[in-house]
Amino acid sequence: MSENIPVLTIDGPSGAGKGTVSRIVARRLGWHYLDSGALYRAVGVAASWANLDISDPAALVRCTFDTEVAFREDDLGDLRVWVNGVDATDELRLETTGAVASAIAAFPEVRSALKERQRAFRQAPGLVADGRDMGTVIFSDAQYKVFLTASAEERAERRYNQLKDKGVSVTIAGLLREILARDARDAQRTVAPLRPAEDAVLLDTTGLNIDQVVERVLALVSP
């Protein structure tokens, strides 16, 4: 029974470090990894490629079922996301793509279409799932739940450094505005709003490095 397979959910707002921490923890545990945000971003990218109206939930649901998404590690061990046979990793990381993903995630029909697709990642020996509603909706029965957060200012600075390293021209002020706007959208949506599960461990990563966060999360799974 898949219900007996352990799951660690790591939820939190954009820029809290969920993705990096989740991938490292999954590797350390030898568990599978689900980047739920990448699924929403993939649908958003596929919708833009097809010139779909992102305010049309019926079209987005069809796009959700038609879009093929694959996670593959490259030769350097970095995670790459392929959408309909195309390596779309760099496009998925754009702030504009994140904004589209956040917008389409507000549609109950889209979230419902992606729900079982996400749950199918629950395979032995275990799963680390990162997102915004992993612990509250998708894997509400998960044995281990973490909610990562950090100040908006630190999250903007982290994102700025990531994008600067990739040669993307952005400003911290602009990123801060986008992060605050996305936080508000995610927290105020009527379906699966961003919030910690009642049984989640809250972990503020402000001032902590990745190794420190990883060790604290691993301690919850293997005390």
C-alpha positions as CSV (number, residue, x, y, z in Angstrom):
1,M,0.0,0.0,0.0
2,S,1.4,3.4,-1.0
3,E,0.0,4.8,2.2
4,N,2.7,2.9,4.1
5,I,5.5,4.6,2.2
6,P,7.1,7.4,4.2
7,V,6.8,11.0,3.0
8,L,8.5,14.1,4.0
9,T,6.8,17.3,2.9
10,I,8.7,20.6,2.7
11,D,6.4,23.5,2.1
12,G,7.0,27.3,2.2
13,P,7.0,30.5,0.2
14,S,9.1,31.3,-2.8
15,G,12.8,31.7,-2.0
16,A,12.8,29.9,1.3
17,G,15.2,27.2,0.0
18,K,12.7,24.4,-0.4
19,G,14.0,23.1,-3.7
20,T,17.7,23.0,-2.7
21,V,17.1,21.6,0.7
22,S,14.6,19.0,-0.6
23,R,16.9,17.7,-3.3
24,I,19.8,17.3,-0.8
25,V,17.7,15.6,1.8
26,A,16.2,13.2,-0.8
27,R,19.7,12.3,-1.9
28,R,20.9,11.8,1.6
29,L,17.9,9.6,2.5
30,G,18.0,7.8,-0.8
31,W,14.3,8.7,-1.4
32,H,12.5,9.9,-4.5
33,Y,12.0,13.7,-5.0
34,L,9.0,15.7,-6.2
35,D,9.2,19.3,-7.2
36,S,5.5,20.1,-7.3
37,G,6.2,23.7,-8.3
38,A,8.0,22.5,-11.4
39,L,4.8,20.7,-12.5
40,Y,2.8,23.9,-12.3
41,R,5.5,25.9,-14.0
42,A,5.7,23.2,-16.7
43,V,2.0,23.6,-17.4
44,G,2.4,27.3,-17.5
45,V,5.3,27.0,-20.0
46,A,3.4,24.6,-22.1
47,A,0.3,26.9,-22.0
48,S,2.5,29.9,-23.2
49,W,4.0,27.8,-25.9
50,A,0.5,26.9,-27.1
51,N,-0.6,30.6,-26.8
52,L,-3.4,29.5,-24.4
53,D,-5.5,32.0,-22.4
54,I,-4.3,31.4,-18.8
55,S,-7.6,32.8,-17.5
56,D,-9.4,29.8,-19.2
57,P,-9.4,26.9,-16.7
58,A,-10.9,24.4,-19.2
59,A,-8.0,25.0,-21.6
60,L,-5.5,24.8,-18.7
61,V,-6.9,21.5,-17.5
62,R,-6.6,20.1,-21.0
63,C,-3.0,21.4,-21.1
64,T,-2.3,19.7,-17.7
65,F,-3.3,16.3,-19.1
66,D,-1.5,16.8,-22.4
67,T,1.8,18.1,-21.0
68,E,4.6,15.5,-20.5
69,V,7.0,16.3,-17.7
70,A,10.2,14.5,-16.9
71,F,12.9,15.1,-14.2
72,R,16.4,14.2,-15.2
73,E,19.8,14.8,-13.7
74,D,22.5,16.1,-16.0
75,D,26.2,15.1,-16.0
76,L,26.9,17.5,-13.2
77,G,24.1,16.0,-11.0
78,D,21.8,19.1,-11.5
79,L,18.1,18.5,-11.9
80,R,16.8,19.3,-15.4
81,V,13.1,19.5,-16.2
82,W,11.9,18.4,-19.7
83,V,8.5,19.6,-21.0
84,N,7.1,17.8,-24.0
85,G,10.5,16.6,-24.9
86,V,12.2,20.0,-24.5
87,D,14.7,20.9,-21.8
88,A,12.7,23.9,-20.3
89,T,14.7,24.2,-17.0
90,D,16.0,27.7,-17.6
91,E,12.6,29.0,-18.7
92,L,10.9,27.3,-15.7
93,R,13.2,29.3,-13.4
94,L,12.2,32.7,-14.7
95,E,10.2,34.9,-12.3
96,T,7.6,35.5,-15.0
97,T,7.1,31.7,-15.3
98,G,6.6,31.6,-11.5
99,A,4.0,34.3,-11.7
100,V,2.1,32.3,-14.3
101,A,2.3,29.2,-12.3
102,S,1.0,31.0,-9.2
103,A,-1.9,32.4,-11.2
104,I,-3.0,29.0,-12.8
105,A,-2.5,27.3,-9.4
106,A,-5.4,29.4,-8.1
107,F,-7.9,27.4,-10.3
108,P,-9.4,24.4,-8.4
109,E,-9.8,22.5,-11.7
110,V,-6.1,22.7,-12.4
111,R,-5.1,21.7,-8.9
112,S,-7.5,18.8,-9.0
113,A,-6.0,17.6,-12.4
114,L,-2.5,17.7,-10.9
115,K,-3.4,16.1,-7.6
116,E,-3.2,12.4,-8.5
117,R,-0.2,13.1,-10.8
118,Q,1.7,14.3,-7.8
119,R,0.6,11.5,-5.5
120,A,1.9,9.0,-8.0
121,F,5.4,10.0,-7.0
122,R,4.9,8.3,-3.7
123,Q,7.1,5.2,-4.2
124,A,9.4,3.1,-2.1
125,P,11.6,3.6,-0.2
126,G,10.2,7.1,0.4
127,L,9.4,10.5,-1.0
128,V,10.6,14.1,-0.3
129,A,7.9,16.5,-1.7
130,D,8.4,20.2,-1.8
131,G,5.8,22.8,-2.7
132,R,3.1,24.9,-1.1
133,D,0.4,22.4,-0.2
134,M,2.2,19.1,0.1
135,G,1.6,18.8,3.8
136,T,-1.9,20.3,3.9
137,V,-3.5,18.8,0.8
138,I,-1.5,16.4,-1.4
139,F,0.2,14.3,1.4
140,S,-1.9,15.3,4.4
141,D,-1.1,12.0,6.0
142,A,2.7,12.4,5.6
143,Q,4.7,11.2,8.6
144,Y,7.1,14.2,8.5
145,K,6.2,17.8,7.6
146,V,8.3,20.9,7.5
147,F,7.4,24.5,6.7
148,L,10.4,26.6,5.6
149,T,10.3,30.3,5.7
150,A,12.6,33.3,5.7
151,S,12.3,37.1,5.6
152,A,11.1,38.5,2.2
153,E,14.3,40.6,2.1
154,E,16.6,37.6,2.5
155,R,14.6,35.6,-0.1
156,A,14.9,38.4,-2.6
157,E,18.6,38.6,-2.0
158,R,19.0,34.8,-2.5
159,R,17.0,34.9,-5.7
160,Y,19.1,37.9,-6.9
161,N,22.3,36.0,-6.3
162,Q,21.0,32.9,-8.1
163,L,19.9,34.9,-11.2
164,K,23.0,37.0,-11.2
165,D,25.1,33.9,-11.3
166,K,23.1,32.8,-14.4
167,G,23.7,36.1,-16.1
168,V,20.1,37.3,-15.7
169,S,19.7,41.1,-15.2
170,V,17.4,41.8,-12.2
171,T,17.2,44.1,-9.2
172,I,16.7,43.2,-5.6
173,A,13.9,45.8,-5.3
174,G,12.1,44.3,-8.3
175,L,12.4,40.8,-6.9
176,L,11.2,41.9,-3.5
177,R,8.1,43.3,-5.1
178,E,7.4,40.1,-7.0
179,I,8.0,37.9,-3.9
180,L,5.7,40.0,-1.8
181,A,3.0,40.0,-4.5
182,R,3.3,36.2,-4.9
183,D,3.2,35.7,-1.1
184,A,-0.1,37.6,-1.0
185,R,-1.6,35.7,-4.0
186,D,-0.6,32.3,-2.5
187,A,-1.8,33.1,1.0
188,Q,-5.1,34.6,-0.1
189,R,-6.3,32.1,-2.8
190,T,-9.4,30.2,-1.8
191,V,-8.1,26.8,-2.8
192,A,-5.1,25.3,-0.8
193,P,-3.8,28.7,0.4
194,L,-0.1,28.8,1.5
195,R,0.0,27.9,5.2
196,P,1.8,25.4,7.4
197,A,0.0,22.2,8.2
198,E,-1.1,22.0,11.8
199,D,1.4,19.3,12.5
200,A,4.3,20.8,10.6
201,V,7.6,21.8,12.1
202,L,8.2,25.5,11.4
203,L,11.8,26.4,10.4
204,D,12.9,30.0,9.8
205,T,15.9,29.8,7.5
206,T,16.8,33.5,7.8
207,G,20.6,33.7,8.6
208,L,21.1,29.9,8.1
209,N,23.1,28.3,5.3
210,I,21.9,25.3,3.3
211,D,23.9,22.7,5.3
212,Q,22.5,23.9,8.6
213,V,18.9,23.7,7.2
214,V,19.5,20.2,5.8
215,E,20.9,18.9,9.0
216,R,17.9,20.2,11.0
217,V,15.4,18.6,8.5
218,L,17.3,15.3,8.5
219,A,17.2,15.3,12.4
220,L,13.4,15.2,12.2
221,V,13.4,12.1,10.0
222,S,16.3,10.3,11.7
223,P,16.4,11.7,15.3
